[in-house]
Amino acid sequence: MYTAYRIERRKFQRLQVCLSALYRIVEPFDLSSLMGDREFEAKTFDLSVGGLSLLTEHYLPVGTKLSFKLIIFESNPIDSVNFYEPLELRGEVRSSFYLGDNEYRIGIAFSAIPEKVRSRLDDFLQSPLRPAAAF
């Protein structure tokens, strides 16, 4: 039955934020071999301590395992920008939608995150100085 209400299944609230990301296909091996052992560029659509959505030009099937780096930065009120060491994460594709114009929105759930990375990600998400979404 159709319902006008959507049930939120995420454990963590996602915030809309646009960041640069680099990802590499880890599994399945045949997809990794087909795409080549290289990093692809993408940008985030939203982000939480449990996962993110990427905007990319490549279709990635559900179940694909990725490693990726997020380029984290913060801007402050006097127009300076602080860049941080990229956060290295692993995740699994949970959804993949074609948006048109050779662009896909890929939903990813993070795998085990080291505490240091999780803490830095949480600090970034809680910061009033994080960059605003640019969509």
N, C-alpha and C positions, 0 to 999 in steps of 0.2 A: 504494500500500500504506500502511496506517495504521501510524504509529510513535508510540511513547510519548514520544519525544524531540522537543523543539522546537528547531529551528535558529535561533539568534539572528542576525538579518541587520543589526542596527544597528552602526554604527562606534563609537558612543559609549555608555557606560553611562548609563542614565537613572535618576534618583533620584526617588522619590515625594515630591512637595512640592506644597502647596496655596497658590497665589498668585492674586491678582486679575489678570485680563487683559482688554484691550479689543481687539476685532478689527474690521476693515473688509474687505469683499469687494472685491478688485481686478479679478479676471477669473474667469469669463467675464463679458463685459459684460451679457448678458441676465440673469444671476443677480444681478449688482450692481444693475441697474436694477429688478429685481423686488423685491429686499430694501431698496432705497433706499440712498442714499449716506450711511450713518450708521455709528456704532460700536455694536457689540454687546458685552455683558458676558459673561464666561465665567470659569471658574477652571481652573487647571492641575491635572492629575492626576499627571503626571511631566514631567521636564525634563532636558535634556542640552545640551551645546554644539552638538549637531547637530539637535535637534528637541524636540518636546514633544507631550503629549496634552492636549487641552482638553475640559472638560465644558461643554456648551452646550445650549440648548433648540432649536437650529436644525440641521436636516440640511444638511450641506455635502458635495456629491459629490466623489469622488476627482478630483484635477486642479485644483480650485478654488485660486486664488492669493489670499493674504491679506496684509494688513499688520496688525501688532498691536503693542500696548504691554504690557509686563510691569511690574507694580508690584513692585519688589524692596525687601525690607526684611530686617533682621536684628535679632534680640533678643539681649540680653546677660544674663549671670547675675544682674544686679541689677534685672531686670524693666523695663528701658528698651528702646525700639525705635528703630532708626535707619532712616529712609526714604531712598531714593535716587531720583534722577531716573529716570522710566520708561525702560526699554530699548525702543527701536524696532527691530522686526525684520520680515522678510518671509519667507513660507514657502508651501509647497504642500501641500494635503491629500493624504495617502497612504492613509488608511483612515478609514472612517466607520461606526460601529456604534450601533445603537439600543439603549439600556439599559433603556428602559421609563420610565414616568412623565414623558414628554415631555423626555427627556434623551438626548443623544448624546455618545459619546466619539470625538473627532476626532484622528487622528494626523497630525502636521505635521512635514515636513522643512524646515529652514531653508534659505533661499536664501543668497547671499553675505552674510556678516556683516562689518560694519566691524570692524577690529581692536580698537578701543576698546570696542565693545559686546561682542565675544567675550571680551575680557580681563575685563570686569566680570562677565559671566555665569560665566566659569570661576572667578573669585574667589568669587562667591556660592556656586557648587556645591561648592567646596572648603572653605568656611568652616564651622567647628564651631558657629557662632552662627546658622546659617540656621534658619528656622522648621521645626518638625517637621511631617510630614504629618498632616492632620486628617481622616481618612476613617474 
